[in-house]
Amino acid sequence: MNQNDIVTAVLDFIAADSANDIAFNELALKLFAYQYDCNGPFMKFARERGKTPRTVKSWTDIPAVPINAFKTLDLSCSPVTEAKAVFMTSGTTLGGIRGKSYHPLLDVYDASMKRNFQNRFMGDFERIKMGILFPSPTLMPNSSLAHYLDLAVRDFGLGISRHLMDDNGINFTSLFEDLAEAEQSGKPYALLGASFSFVHVIDEMKRTGKTADLPPGSRILDTGGFKGQSRELEPDAFYNSLEATFGVPRQNCINMYGMTELSSQLYDDGNLICPSVKSGPNWLRSRVVNPITGENIPDGQTGILAHTDLAHFNICTTVLTEDTGVVVDNGFQLIGRASGIEAQGCSMAVDEFLKAAGSN
């Protein structure tokens, strides 16, 4: 299959209302064969592990690429010079080196985002007024989150939606105008952005003695954690603060879990209880694994999260994160960043990948 065939197959899969395990496995294996043939470093790594299109019969056997490998190697099935978009990580780990994710086109990424966002965040709304607590793609052209939030505004926001951050940081004047207008109009309002941006808003509203009581149906989406950009809050304290500051119930405070090294996002169904249960769309499957062997950890035990995202067609479908999690009914619970033995296992997995990818 060539790139056009792959893109068509993935778009058709995303457009389907549901997909069974057999259909998911069939497309995952086709993508593995394509990536094995076209992505040199990935092919070397897979071959070193004895994983080839002839030997791999299940999507769970596709070798997972450690996310730190994206910081060291150019991983792409198409020439990187022809990429329409290059999304880069924030560089908060590994000495500030930024990982790169190459996209020869954005049709699949955008289709994945929009279908999933409609199902998991919008609820019964077709459009809603939005405020975005994150810079626009003009200011951050290599940010997948900036692109994601711009899509949210463009395809799901009412015309009066706007970004509330610029070169000078958060525009509190515009934010307070939006909050007051929503309260006066009684029309639901959505506030979306990085978790650390919400902490800055919470702190500023506390400092100035402001609170909001947003209308029923209003919702909040946070993502990305704090990344050293604000004070850190435990999940319960964070969502309690959101509810107290904006009047949005915790069950309407949605956390989006995503990463530059994927083309799809995962969501919870609110944070009434923490840790929440997260899950992806039908074209993404998550496992909790031993980072060295890649084998599944028994349900209920903590391991490293690995995600197989069929929308990530140009690099590799399966990535090994550095996040710990536990498989539960209907998804997984995110525990935190790997530490101790688990972190050592992730480092060993990266070393193994780089050694294999650099071999002849």
C-alpha positions as CSV (number, residue, x, y, z in Angstrom):
1,M,0.0,0.0,0.0
2,N,1.2,3.5,-0.8
3,Q,0.6,6.6,1.3
4,N,-2.7,7.5,-0.5
5,D,-4.0,4.0,0.1
6,I,-3.0,4.2,3.8
7,V,-4.6,7.6,4.3
8,T,-7.8,6.5,2.6
9,A,-8.0,3.4,4.8
10,V,-7.4,5.3,8.0
11,L,-9.9,8.0,7.2
12,D,-12.5,5.4,6.4
13,F,-11.8,3.7,9.7
14,I,-12.1,7.0,11.6
15,A,-15.4,7.8,9.9
16,A,-16.9,4.4,10.9
17,D,-19.3,4.5,13.8
18,S,-17.6,1.5,15.4
19,A,-14.9,-1.0,14.8
20,N,-14.4,-4.5,16.1
21,D,-11.2,-6.1,17.2
22,I,-10.7,-7.9,13.9
23,A,-11.0,-4.7,11.8
24,F,-8.6,-2.8,14.2
25,N,-6.1,-5.6,14.0
26,E,-6.2,-5.8,10.2
27,L,-5.6,-2.1,9.7
28,A,-2.9,-2.1,12.4
29,L,-1.0,-4.9,10.6
30,K,-1.3,-3.0,7.3
31,L,0.1,0.1,8.9
32,F,2.9,-1.9,10.5
33,A,3.9,-3.3,7.1
34,Y,3.9,0.1,5.6
35,Q,5.9,1.7,8.4
36,Y,8.3,-1.3,8.3
37,D,9.0,-0.7,4.6
38,C,9.2,3.1,4.7
39,N,10.6,4.1,8.1
40,G,14.2,3.0,8.2
41,P,15.0,3.4,11.9
42,F,11.8,1.7,12.8
43,M,12.4,-1.2,10.5
44,K,15.8,-1.8,12.1
45,F,14.4,-1.7,15.6
46,A,11.5,-4.1,14.7
47,R,13.9,-6.5,12.9
48,E,16.3,-6.5,15.8
49,R,13.3,-7.6,18.0
50,G,12.4,-10.3,15.5
51,K,9.2,-8.4,14.5
52,T,8.5,-8.3,10.8
53,P,5.3,-8.2,8.7
54,R,5.6,-12.0,8.4
55,T,5.9,-12.7,12.1
56,V,3.6,-10.1,13.6
57,K,0.0,-11.4,13.6
58,S,-1.5,-9.1,16.3
59,W,-1.4,-5.4,16.9
60,T,-0.3,-6.1,20.5
61,D,3.0,-7.6,19.0
62,I,3.9,-4.4,17.1
63,P,7.0,-3.1,18.8
64,A,6.5,0.2,20.7
65,V,8.8,3.1,19.9
66,P,9.9,5.0,23.1
67,I,8.8,8.6,23.0
68,N,12.4,9.9,23.7
69,A,13.5,8.3,20.4
70,F,11.5,11.2,18.7
71,K,14.1,13.6,20.2
72,T,17.1,11.8,18.7
73,L,16.1,10.5,15.3
74,D,14.0,11.7,12.4
75,L,11.2,9.1,12.2
76,S,9.0,9.4,9.1
77,C,7.7,7.3,6.3
78,S,7.9,10.3,3.9
79,P,10.7,12.8,3.4
80,V,10.9,15.1,6.4
81,T,11.6,18.0,4.0
82,E,8.1,17.5,2.5
83,A,6.2,17.6,5.8
84,K,3.3,20.0,5.9
85,A,3.5,20.3,9.6
86,V,6.2,19.5,12.2
87,F,4.9,19.3,15.7
88,M,7.5,19.5,18.5
89,T,7.5,18.6,22.1
90,S,7.9,21.2,24.8
91,G,11.4,20.2,25.7
92,T,10.8,20.0,29.4
93,T,12.7,16.7,29.7
94,L,16.0,15.3,28.3
95,G,17.9,18.6,28.6
96,G,15.5,20.7,26.6
97,I,15.8,18.6,23.4
98,R,12.5,18.7,21.5
99,G,11.0,15.6,19.9
100,K,9.6,16.0,16.4
101,S,6.5,14.5,14.8
102,Y,6.3,14.8,11.0
103,H,3.0,15.1,9.2
104,P,3.1,15.0,5.4
105,L,-0.6,16.1,5.5
106,L,-3.0,17.0,8.3
107,D,-6.2,15.4,6.9
108,V,-5.9,12.3,9.2
109,Y,-4.9,14.3,12.3
110,D,-7.7,16.8,11.8
111,A,-10.3,14.1,11.2
112,S,-9.2,12.2,14.3
113,M,-9.3,15.3,16.4
114,K,-12.7,16.5,15.2
115,R,-14.6,13.3,15.5
116,N,-13.2,12.5,18.9
117,F,-13.7,16.0,20.2
118,Q,-17.3,16.1,19.2
119,N,-18.0,12.8,20.9
120,R,-16.0,13.4,24.1
121,F,-16.2,17.1,24.8
122,M,-19.0,18.8,23.0
123,G,-21.8,16.6,24.2
124,D,-25.1,17.8,22.8
125,F,-23.7,21.1,21.5
126,E,-22.8,21.6,17.8
127,R,-21.1,24.8,18.7
128,I,-20.4,26.8,21.8
129,K,-18.6,30.0,22.7
130,M,-15.0,29.2,23.6
131,G,-12.1,31.0,25.2
132,I,-8.7,29.5,24.6
133,L,-6.0,29.8,27.3
134,F,-3.2,29.0,24.9
135,P,-1.3,30.8,22.1
136,S,-2.5,30.6,18.6
137,P,-0.7,28.6,15.9
138,T,0.7,31.9,14.6
139,L,2.6,32.3,17.8
140,M,3.4,28.5,18.2
141,P,3.4,27.0,14.7
142,N,5.1,23.8,15.9
143,S,2.7,23.1,18.8
144,S,0.3,20.2,18.3
145,L,-1.8,21.7,21.1
146,A,-2.0,25.1,19.4
147,H,-3.3,23.3,16.3
148,Y,-5.7,21.2,18.2
149,L,-7.2,24.2,20.0
150,D,-7.4,26.2,16.8
151,L,-9.4,23.3,15.2
152,A,-11.7,23.4,18.3
153,V,-12.5,27.1,17.8
154,R,-12.8,26.8,14.0
155,D,-15.0,23.8,13.9
156,F,-16.9,23.9,17.2
157,G,-16.7,27.5,18.5
158,L,-19.3,30.2,17.9
159,G,-18.0,33.2,15.9
160,I,-17.3,35.2,19.0
161,S,-14.9,32.6,20.4
162,R,-11.3,33.8,20.7
163,H,-7.8,33.1,22.0
164,L,-7.1,34.7,25.4
165,M,-3.3,34.5,25.2
166,D,-0.8,36.5,23.2
167,D,2.8,37.5,23.4
168,N,2.2,39.2,26.7
169,G,0.5,36.1,28.3
170,I,-3.1,35.8,29.4
171,N,-5.4,38.7,28.5
172,F,-7.3,38.9,31.7
173,T,-9.3,41.8,30.5
174,S,-10.8,39.8,27.7
175,L,-11.2,36.7,29.9
176,F,-13.2,38.6,32.5
177,E,-15.3,40.2,29.8
178,D,-16.1,36.8,28.4
179,L,-17.0,35.4,31.8
180,A,-19.2,38.3,32.7
181,E,-21.0,38.1,29.3
182,A,-21.6,34.4,29.7
183,E,-23.1,35.0,33.2
184,Q,-25.4,37.8,31.9
185,S,-26.5,36.0,28.8
186,G,-27.1,32.6,30.5
187,K,-25.5,30.9,27.5
188,P,-23.0,28.1,28.1
189,Y,-19.3,28.9,27.8
190,A,-16.3,26.7,27.3
191,L,-12.8,27.4,28.5
192,L,-10.0,25.3,27.1
193,G,-6.2,25.4,27.6
194,A,-3.1,24.1,29.3
195,S,-3.5,23.0,32.9
196,F,-0.9,25.6,34.0
197,S,-2.8,28.4,32.4
198,F,-5.8,27.6,34.5
199,V,-3.6,27.8,37.6
200,H,-2.5,31.3,36.6
201,V,-6.2,32.3,36.1
202,I,-7.2,30.8,39.5
203,D,-4.5,32.7,41.2
204,E,-5.3,36.0,39.5
205,M,-9.0,35.7,40.3
206,K,-8.3,34.9,43.9
207,R,-5.9,37.8,44.1
208,T,-8.5,40.2,42.7
209,G,-11.4,38.7,44.6
210,K,-13.2,37.5,41.5
211,T,-15.3,34.4,40.9
212,A,-17.6,33.4,38.1
213,D,-20.8,31.4,38.0
214,L,-21.0,30.1,34.5
215,P,-24.3,29.0,33.1
216,P,-25.4,25.3,33.2
217,G,-23.8,23.3,30.3
218,S,-20.6,25.3,30.6
219,R,-17.5,23.1,30.5
220,I,-13.7,23.2,30.9
221,L,-11.0,21.3,29.1
222,D,-7.5,21.2,30.6
223,T,-4.5,19.3,29.3
224,G,-0.7,18.9,29.5
225,G,-0.1,19.2,33.2
226,F,1.9,22.0,34.8
227,K,5.4,21.6,33.2
228,G,7.0,23.8,35.7
229,Q,5.0,26.8,34.3
230,S,2.9,27.3,37.5
231,R,2.6,25.9,41.0
232,E,1.5,22.3,41.0
233,L,-1.8,21.1,42.4
234,E,-3.0,17.6,43.2
235,P,-5.9,16.6,40.9
236,D,-8.6,16.9,43.6
237,A,-7.3,20.3,44.6
238,F,-7.1,21.4,41.0
239,Y,-10.6,20.4,40.0
240,N,-12.1,21.8,43.3
241,S,-10.4,25.1,42.4
242,L,-11.9,25.1,38.9
243,E,-15.3,24.4,40.3
244,A,-15.1,27.1,42.9
245,T,-13.6,29.7,40.6
246,F,-15.8,29.2,37.5
247,G,-18.9,27.5,38.9
248,V,-18.4,24.6,36.5
249,P,-19.1,21.2,38.2
250,R,-16.2,18.8,38.3
251,Q,-18.1,16.4,36.1
252,N,-18.0,19.0,33.4
253,C,-14.2,19.6,33.8
254,I,-12.7,17.3,31.2
255,N,-9.0,16.4,31.0
256,M,-7.6,15.7,27.6
257,Y,-4.5,13.4,27.6
258,G,-2.5,13.8,24.4
259,M,1.1,13.9,23.2
260,T,3.0,15.2,20.2
261,E,4.0,11.6,19.4
262,L,0.4,10.6,18.7
263,S,-2.2,11.9,16.2
264,S,-5.2,11.2,18.5
265,Q,-6.3,12.3,22.0
266,L,-7.7,10.5,25.0
267,Y,-10.3,11.9,27.4
268,D,-12.0,11.2,30.6
269,D,-15.7,11.9,31.2
270,G,-15.2,14.5,33.9
271,N,-13.3,14.6,37.2
272,L,-15.9,14.1,39.8
273,I,-13.6,11.3,41.1
274,C,-9.8,11.3,40.8
275,P,-8.0,9.6,39.3
276,S,-10.5,9.6,36.4
277,V,-10.8,6.9,33.8
278,K,-9.4,7.8,30.4
279,S,-10.0,6.2,27.1
280,G,-9.4,6.8,23.4
281,P,-11.5,6.5,20.2
282,N,-12.1,3.3,18.4
283,W,-9.0,3.8,16.3
284,L,-6.7,3.9,19.4
285,R,-6.0,1.2,21.9
286,S,-4.0,1.5,25.1
287,R,-2.1,-1.1,27.1
288,V,-0.1,-1.1,30.4
289,V,3.2,-2.9,29.8
290,N,6.6,-3.8,31.1
291,P,8.8,-1.3,29.3
292,I,11.6,-3.8,28.6
293,T,9.7,-6.8,27.3
294,G,6.6,-5.0,26.0
295,E,4.4,-7.6,27.7
296,N,1.1,-6.6,29.2
297,I,1.0,-6.0,33.0
298,P,-2.0,-7.7,34.7
299,D,-5.0,-5.6,35.1
300,G,-5.0,-3.6,38.4
301,Q,-1.2,-3.4,38.5
302,T,0.9,-0.4,37.6
303,G,3.0,-0.3,34.5
304,I,4.0,1.9,31.6
305,L,1.3,3.1,29.2
306,A,1.7,2.2,25.5
307,H,-0.7,3.5,22.9
308,T,-1.5,2.1,19.4
309,D,-2.9,5.0,17.4
310,L,-4.0,4.1,13.8
311,A,-4.1,7.8,12.9
312,H,-0.4,8.1,13.4
313,F,0.3,6.6,10.0
314,N,3.4,8.4,9.0
315,I,5.8,7.4,11.8
316,C,4.7,4.4,14.0
317,T,1.3,3.4,15.3
318,T,2.6,2.2,18.7
319,V,4.5,4.4,21.2
320,L,5.9,3.6,24.6
321,T,5.3,6.6,27.0
322,E,7.0,7.5,30.2
323,D,3.6,7.6,32.0
324,T,2.5,5.0,34.5
325,G,-1.1,3.8,34.5
326,V,-3.4,1.0,35.6
327,V,-5.9,-0.8,33.4
328,V,-9.5,-0.5,34.8
329,D,-12.9,-1.1,33.4
330,N,-13.6,1.1,30.3
331,G,-10.0,2.4,30.1
332,F,-7.1,3.3,32.3
333,Q,-6.2,5.5,35.2
334,L,-3.2,7.8,34.7
335,I,-0.9,7.6,37.8
336,G,1.9,9.9,36.9
337,R,5.4,10.0,35.4
338,A,7.6,7.0,35.6
339,S,10.1,6.9,38.5
340,G,12.5,4.4,40.1
341,I,12.6,1.0,38.4
342,E,10.0,1.9,35.9
343,A,11.9,5.0,34.7
344,Q,15.1,2.9,34.4
345,G,13.1,0.5,32.3
346,C,12.0,3.3,30.0
347,S,15.6,4.5,29.7
348,M,16.7,1.0,28.8
349,A,14.0,0.8,26.1
350,V,15.2,4.0,24.6
351,D,18.8,2.8,24.6
352,E,17.7,-0.5,22.9
353,F,15.8,1.4,20.2
354,L,18.7,3.8,19.4
355,K,21.2,1.0,19.3
356,A,19.0,-1.1,17.0
357,A,18.0,1.9,14.8
358,G,21.7,2.8,14.3
359,S,22.7,-0.7,13.2
360,N,23.3,-1.7,9.6
